[in-house]
Amino acid sequence: MRRRAFLAGTGIALAAVSGGCLGRLSDGSVEVTFEQVETGIDADARPEITAEDETILVEGTVAYGSTDCADLELAHARYQRSQERLDLLIAGVDDDVGGGCNDALARQGYRVEATRRGGFRYVSATEHHVQGRVYSAAFEA
């Protein structure tokens, strides 16, 4: 119980939002959507972050595997109220179906949209790809 009070008091919120879902971070001030889309952004490029008023849009493409055992997800979203900071992690996540996995790699585009009344001062987006590759981008107002 004290842990919950601490998290709420510091403005830290964690969420996992998967394909096509709408989520609100636990403090209620940030609304996040994640969807798999075709972006035209190469998997070897950093994510692109744009801002318009109170909304941040993050787009990119992630290479992950295996196509039989994983899916692209917004694996982590954390908002720090004291810094008006949003941190995002997009990754291919094991879907726990068990059984054999193939060696086929997938490349999937995504879009994350986050809205907060008053906007964001800082946003970071990190993509975890196969073979340990990591691409990051940041936006600062």
C-alpha positions in Angstrom: 0.0 0.0 0.0 2.8 2.4 0.8 4.4 1.6 -2.5 1.2 2.7 -4.4 1.1 5.9 -2.4 4.7 6.6 -3.2 4.2 6.0 -6.9 1.2 8.2 -7.0 2.8 10.9 -5.0 5.9 11.1 -7.2 3.9 11.1 -10.4 5.5 7.9 -11.7 3.3 5.8 -13.9 4.0 2.5 -15.7 1.9 0.9 -18.4 2.1 -1.7 -21.1 0.0 -0.8 -24.0 -0.2 -3.3 -26.9 -1.4 -3.2 -30.5 -4.2 -0.9 -31.2 -4.9 -0.2 -27.6 -5.7 3.0 -25.7 -4.3 3.3 -22.2 -4.2 5.9 -19.5 -1.1 6.0 -17.3 -2.0 5.4 -13.7 -1.9 9.0 -12.5 -4.6 9.8 -15.1 -2.9 12.7 -16.7 -1.4 11.1 -19.8 -3.4 9.2 -22.5 -1.4 6.9 -24.7 -2.3 4.9 -27.8 -0.1 2.4 -29.6 -0.9 0.8 -32.9 1.0 -1.2 -35.5 1.0 0.7 -38.8 3.0 1.0 -42.0 5.2 4.1 -41.6 7.7 4.1 -44.5 10.5 4.5 -41.9 13.4 2.1 -42.3 14.1 -0.3 -39.4 17.7 1.0 -39.3 16.5 4.6 -38.6 15.8 6.2 -35.3 12.2 6.8 -34.2 10.7 10.1 -35.3 9.1 12.3 -32.7 6.8 15.3 -33.6 4.8 17.5 -31.3 1.7 19.5 -31.9 0.1 21.4 -29.0 -0.5 18.8 -26.2 0.1 15.7 -28.3 3.4 13.9 -29.1 3.5 11.5 -32.0 6.3 8.8 -32.2 6.7 6.7 -35.3 9.2 4.1 -36.3 9.9 0.5 -37.5 11.3 -2.3 -35.4 13.0 -5.5 -36.5 12.3 -8.3 -34.2 11.8 -12.1 -34.2 10.5 -14.6 -34.3 7.4 -14.0 -36.3 5.8 -17.1 -34.6 6.7 -16.2 -31.0 6.8 -12.4 -30.7 4.7 -9.3 -31.3 5.6 -5.6 -31.4 4.4 -3.8 -28.3 4.8 -0.6 -26.3 6.7 -2.5 -23.6 7.1 0.5 -21.3 5.6 3.9 -20.8 6.6 6.1 -17.8 5.6 9.6 -17.1 7.5 11.7 -14.5 5.2 14.6 -13.5 7.9 16.6 -11.7 9.9 16.8 -15.0 7.0 16.7 -17.4 8.9 13.8 -19.0 7.6 10.8 -20.9 9.8 7.8 -21.6 8.7 5.1 -24.1 10.1 1.7 -25.0 9.0 -0.2 -28.1 10.1 -3.8 -28.5 9.3 -7.2 -30.0 8.0 -9.1 -26.9 7.7 -12.8 -26.5 4.0 -13.8 -26.6 4.4 -16.9 -24.4 2.7 -19.2 -26.7 5.3 -22.0 -26.2 6.3 -24.5 -28.7 8.7 -24.0 -31.5 9.7 -20.6 -32.9 10.9 -20.0 -36.4 13.9 -17.9 -37.3 12.0 -15.5 -39.5 12.4 -11.8 -38.5 9.7 -9.3 -38.7 9.8 -5.6 -39.5 6.8 -3.8 -38.2 6.0 -0.1 -38.2 4.2 1.5 -35.2 2.7 4.8 -34.0 2.5 6.0 -30.4 0.4 9.0 -29.6 0.5 10.5 -26.2 -1.6 13.5 -25.0 -1.3 15.4 -21.8 -3.0 18.7 -20.8 -0.2 21.2 -20.9 1.9 19.1 -23.2 5.3 17.5 -22.5 8.6 19.1 -21.7 10.7 16.1 -22.6 10.0 12.8 -24.5 12.4 9.9 -25.2 11.6 6.9 -27.4 13.8 3.8 -27.5 13.4 0.9 -29.8 14.9 -2.5 -29.0 15.7 -4.5 -32.2 17.0 -8.0 -32.8 20.7 -8.7 -32.2 20.9 -6.1 -29.5 20.4 -3.1 -31.7 18.9 0.0 -30.0 17.7 3.2 -31.6 16.6 6.2 -29.6 15.3 9.7 -30.2 14.4 12.6 -27.9 12.3 15.7 -28.0 12.6 18.7 -25.8 10.2 21.6 -25.8 
